[in-house]
Amino acid sequence: MLFKQIVGQKLIKEHLIRTVKENRISHAQLFLGKEGYGSLALAIAYAQFIMCLDKKENEACGECSSCRKINKLQHPDLHFSYPTVGSKSGTPFISDDYIAQWREFVLKNPYGKYEEWLLKIDAGNAQGSIKVKEAESIVRKLNLKSFEAEFKIMIIWLPEKMNAESANKLLKLIEEPPEKTLFFLVSVNSEFIISTILSRTQLVKINRISDDDLFIGLQELKNIDERKAREVSRMSDGDYNEACNMIEMSVDTKQNFEAFTQLMRLSYMGKFPEIIKWVDEISKIGRERQKAFLAYSLKMIRENLITNQKQTELARFSDEEKSFAEKFSNFIHPENSGLIAEELNKAHLHISRNANVKVVMLDVCIQINRLLKIPIS
């Protein structure tokens, strides 16, 4: 992964390159930002620049033996850790058990989402995590001498998925790693990383991609016309994944949109036999996709509120979403939008804690039926 292949993030790239040139690479760094901002891609490009055998002024060469191996994610001194699920027998898996899927996943899209990863490994209703067996594997790998490179680098994707036991197992290693050993933690939400690990990392904050950079990137990578690229870059809030979804109207996004429109229409009309059928269908799609749907619903409530307040130029909709919002936004206003968002957030939390999905989603429908009918004062 080369820096030039990553959309935008010029200041972050310059900072990372400078740390290598000035020989002040922090041994534990936290790349914090949404997947669509490029946090994982930046960590991999940084690792490649560090390990490159023929560095250019501001880029890895892309051609040396080290670069060729990293381009395939096969360098023996570049390690990855990421959430996995257990086997049907209950035996916990580690990252090495999914290395083939991981390489396919990242090489296809280094901006890939957690939910997409779980689909890739057929997680079903299971939620991914980084367990103590994985931590033991990390300790074992990093206590070995490097095979080829000057540095050994461990990239931990989504360290917030570590349980307490695994985090504590890694704590001393992150604090005092073997010589020439680097940790790059790539996180979406640092609130769920234990404080003792957070305090031992240097923060690299990855902000949204600027609209102009996203516009240029979409034209180069997606080969779309200027008008469409400009529209999508404005609507996607600096998130490359959101931009791609808007261009392709991916299956997941389309399904979320259809499920959202059904939820709102059925809830408003109070058609409970049909609501029960909708709840049955949504309960079959797996917890991670259910959580993704609720997150999408929160976004739609926010954008419809913006539309209701006559700030349509700020709303970030696809054409299909915009068409729906022309009428639906009349029902989303300051008196009920916060309450609806609270119900969706509660549902997300309960599903994350393995509550009964049918009970949770039925309650959401009942509450939304009431909240949509709150009049504007």
N, C-alpha and C positions, 0 to 999 in steps of 0.2 A: 504494500500500500504506500503510494507516494503522496506527499503533501499536496501536490498539484491535482490529485484526483479527488480531493475533498472540497466540497462546495463551501466557498467563503472562509470565514474564521482566520482572516489574515493576521490579526494581532496575536492570537493564540499560537499560530504556526511560528511567527517570529520569536515569540517568547521561548517556545520549546527548542527551536534551532539555536537560539542564543545560549541556552543552558548547556548544550553540548559543546559549542565552540569555546565557552568560557570554563568548561570542565567543572560545572557546579550542578550536576544532576542530582536531585534529591532522591534518596533511596526508596521513599514511599510517597506516591502522589495519588491524589484523588481527582479523577476527571468527572466532574459533576455537571450533568445536563441531560436533557431528553435525548432519546436515541436519534430522533430526527435532526438534532443539531450536529451530530457527527462525533460524539464523544468516543465511541469505540474505534471508529476509523482513525481519529487523531492519535489514540494510544498506540495503535498498530503502526501508523506511519512514523511516530516518534521512535518506537522500538526499532523499526527498520533503519531509520537515520542513524541511531546510536550504533547499530551492529554492522552498518555498511562498511565494506572494505575499501571503497574508493569514493568517499563522500565528495559531492560537488559543493559549491558555495552555500546553497540553501536547500539541498535536496539529496536524498540517497541516489546512488547511480542507477539503481534498478537492474543492473546487469551482472554484478559480481556474484560469486557463488552464494554468499549470504543473502543478497536480495532475491535471487531466484528461488531460494528455499522459503523465504518469508512470503514471497508472492503466492506460494502454494500453502502457506501456513504449516510448513513442514521443517522448520529450523529446529534442531535438537536443543537449542538453548533458549527458545522462545516458547513458553508454556502458557496454557490457558486453563482457567477454572471458571465454571458457569453452573447455573442451577440444573439439577437433574431430578429424576423421580426414581422411586424404588421399583423393583421387579414385582410381579404378581405374587411371588412367594414372600415378599416383604424385605428381601435383601436390598440394601441401599446400593445404588450405582454411583460411580464416580465419573468425572469428566472424560477420562480416557475411554470409557465404555461407549461414549458418543462422539469420539473425535472425528469420525468420517462425516457424520451429520453436521457437526459444528463447522468443519471446513466448507462443506457445501453451502450452509446457511450464511456464513460470513462472506464467502467469495461471491455469492449471488447478490447480497445486499448488506454491506457493512453498517447500514443504518437500521438493520432489522430489529423488530420489537420483541419483547419478552413473550407476548402472546403467540407470535408467529413461531418462536423457538419451541414452545410447548406443542404446537401443532406439528412441527417438524419431527419431534421425537414421540409423537402419538401418546401424549401424556393423559389424554382423556380428561377426567374430572380432577386428576391429581394436580397439586401445585408444586412447582419446582422449588428446590432448596439446595443449600450447600451444607452438607452434614459433616460430622466429625470424621468419617471415613475419608472424605475428600480432603479435609484439613491434614490428616495424616499423610495422604499422598503428596500434598504440596510440601510438607516438611521433608519428606523422604527425597523428593526430586531436588529441592534446593540445597540440601546438604551434600549433594554430589558435586564433583568438580565440573566446570563447564566443558563441553565437548569440543567446541570450535571457536566460539566468540570470546571476546574479552569479558562481556557481561552475561549473566543469566537474568532473564526477565520473565516475571510472572504477571500476566494480565488477568485480573479477577473481574469478570463481568457480573454486575449486580451483586455486590457484596452485602447489600441489604437483605439478601435471601439467606445469609448465614444464620444458623441458629446459635444460641449463646455458647454451646459447647464447642462448636467448630471455631467461632470467633476467638474464644479464650485460648484455644489450642494454637492459633496463629499469632496471638498477641506478642509473644516474646520474639518470634521470628521476624515480625514486621518491625519491631522496635530495634532489634539488634540482628540484622540479617548477616549471612556470610559475606565475605568481601566480594565486591563486584556483583552484588545481587540487587535487583530492582523490583519493586512492587508498583504496578499501575492498577489502581482500583477504579473501575468504571461504573458510576452509579447514576441512577435516575432520581433517587430520593434518599438523601443522607440521614433523614430523621430516624430511619430504621437500622442504621449502622451503630453498633455499640460505641459509646463515647470514648472508651479507652483506645479503640482503633482509630477513630476520627482524629483524636488528639495527636496521633503519631504520623499523620499524613499531611502533606502540603497540598492545599487546595488549588486545583486548576479549574476555574469556573468556565463552563462552556455555555455561552449565551446563544439566543436565537440567531439564525442566519439573517443578515440584512436582506431587505426586499430586493435591492439591486443585485446583490451577490446571488441570491436564489434565482432571480430572473436570468442571469447569465448562465448559471449552472443548469437550469432546466433547458435552455436552448441548446447547450452543448451536449448534455447527457440524454435528453428525451427527444431531441429533434422536433420540437413543436414550434409553431409560428410565433412571431413576436407578440401579437395581441393576446394569444392564449397564455403565453409564458408570463406576461405582465399581470394579467388578471389572477392567475393562480398564485404567483409569488406574493401578491397583495393579500390574498385570502387565507393563506396557509400559516400565518403567524410565525414565519421563520423556521418552519419545520419541514424538512425535505420529505419525510414520510407522508405528511398531510398533503403536500404538493403532488406527490406521485398518486396518492389516492384520488385526488380531485381530477387528475389527468386521466387515470385509468378507470375510475369508479370501480375499484376492486370489489371482489365478491364480498369480502367482510364488510366494507363500507356500505355497499348496497344493501346487504342483509341488515346491518344496523339501522340504516335509514328506514327500511320497510318495517322493521320491528318497532322502531320509535313511532312512526305514523300510526301503526296499529294500536300501540299502547295508548297514545293520546286520544285517538278517536273512540276506541272502545271504552276507555275510562270516562271520557266526557259523557258519552251516551249511557253509561251504566249498564251495558249489555253483558250481564254476568255469565250467562252460558257461554258466550263467545270469549269473554275474558278468561274463563277457566280453560278453554281450548288454547288460548294464547299462552297462558302460564305453563300448560303442559308442554308446548313446543319449546318455549324458552328454557325450560328445565333440562332439555336434552342436549344442549349445545356445549356443555362443559363449563366449569367455574371460571376459567380464565376468559373465555369468550363472553360469559355473562358479565364479568367485571368490565371488559372492554365495551360492551354495549351500554352499561350504566355510565361509563366515562363519556361515551359518545352522546348519550342523552343529556348529560350535564352541559356539554358543549352546545348542544342544540337549544337548550333552555337559555343559556347565556346569549347566544346569537339572536334568538327570537326576542329577548328583552331589549337588546340593542335596537332591533328593527322596530319594536313597539314604541321606543323612545325617539323615533324619527332620526336615528343615527345610521341609516342604511349604508352609508359609505364605509362604516367601520365593521359592518357584519361580514363574516367570512363564511360564505355559502358556496356550494356547487350550484349549478343551474337548477337541478332537481330540488335541492333543499330550499333554494330561494323561492321557487314556485309554491312549495308547501307553506313557507313562512308568510307569504302574502296574506293569507287568511288566518293561519294559526297564531301568528304573533299578536293578534288582537286579544288573545286569551292569556298572554304572558305579560305581566306588568309588575311594578314595584311591590304591590300588595301581596302577590302570591309567588313570585319567582324565587325568592329566597327560601320560602317554605318548601317549594317543590324540590329545589336543589338539596335542601336538608334531608328530605325523604330519600332521594337518590343516593346521597352520600351514606346515609344509614344503611341502605340496602347493600351498597358496595362493601361496607365494613362487615356486615353480617355474613355475606357470602364469603368474604375472605376468611372468616372464622368458622366456616363449614356449617353455617345454619342451613335449615331446610329451605331449599331454593323456592319450592312452590309456595310455602307459607310467606316467605319474604316478598316474592313478586306479587302475590295476591294482595298483600297489604299495601304495596306500592300503588297498585291499581285503585284500591279503595281510597287511599289518601289523595291521589291525583284527581279522582272523581270529585272529591270535595273541594280541593284547592283550585281547580280550573274554574269553578263557579263563584269564586270570591269576586265581588264587583270592584271596579276601580272607585276609590273614594273621591 
